[in-house]
Amino acid sequence: MTVSEGSITARDWKLNRPDLDTSAMEVIAALKRASGLLSRALEPLYVTAPVSEPEHSVLIVLRHRNGPVIARDVAEELGVTQAWVSRMLRRLEERGYVHREVKANDRRCATISITDSGCEIVDKYFPEQLRIESEALAGLGGERASVVAGLERLVSSLKSYQS
């Protein structure tokens, strides 16, 4: 059964608006569901963590950078908006996990670096996150490479659309 056949939402749209092409829902619904299920699997890890999963994602990006980066680079790597990254950075800076240095000649542009306490958070929680993710994806077995290839094509397609 494809996602579109099993999705109540897709069936409802097909019944109520047969003029709409709902074929994209097959991919998007599967992607959203996979993302939600992964978040649910990681939730117990972050219940006791001092950062949320999205904040941790930002720290992971910053952890092994050679020097400060700008928010746009973090947003590009995570595939999110600069505004989203700015909110995460503000929260992380308030708690001392990142340091933001504003350029004197352009207050809109700041460089960001992870602090020692931010590194400690990543070093403590990231190995457990990887373990959970590995266990959650174990069911892919030999299809893992083709799933990764398909997701990389999806990312490429979405980037092309936004260009």
Phi, psi and omega in degrees: 000130177280163180300320183296325178289326183270352183272120178300319180300314180296317178298317179300316179295319179297320179290315187271336179220068182297347179283346182271140174275106182262014184299329179295335181298333180300314181284311185296318179297318179295319180296314180295320180294316178299317179297316179296318179293322176295316178301319179296321179294325182276344185308314180301328179296319186270355177299320182258356182285152178283356178230158175278168178300316177297321178296319179297322178302320178294316179297322179299318179299320184281339191305315185246028175283147175269082179100178183294155177231173175254158184302324181301321179295320178294315179300317180297316181294323181273347181072035181235177180279158176296326179297319179298313180298319180300319177297315180298316181296321179299314179297316181293322179294320179301330181261004174083019181268340174224159176239130178248128178243114181278135178285134183299324184274352180206095184295342179284338184255124179227149173261147184237138174222153180276143178270172177301320180291328174295318177298320179297321179298311180298313183296332180278316189263334184296319178302321179290323176299315179299320179298313180298314180297318179298316178296319181294329182265359182303329181295347178289331179051230183289350179275357184306313182298321180288328175295314179299316179299318178296318178294322177295323175295320178298313179301315179299317179298316180293322177295319178297320179298322183279347181281000000 
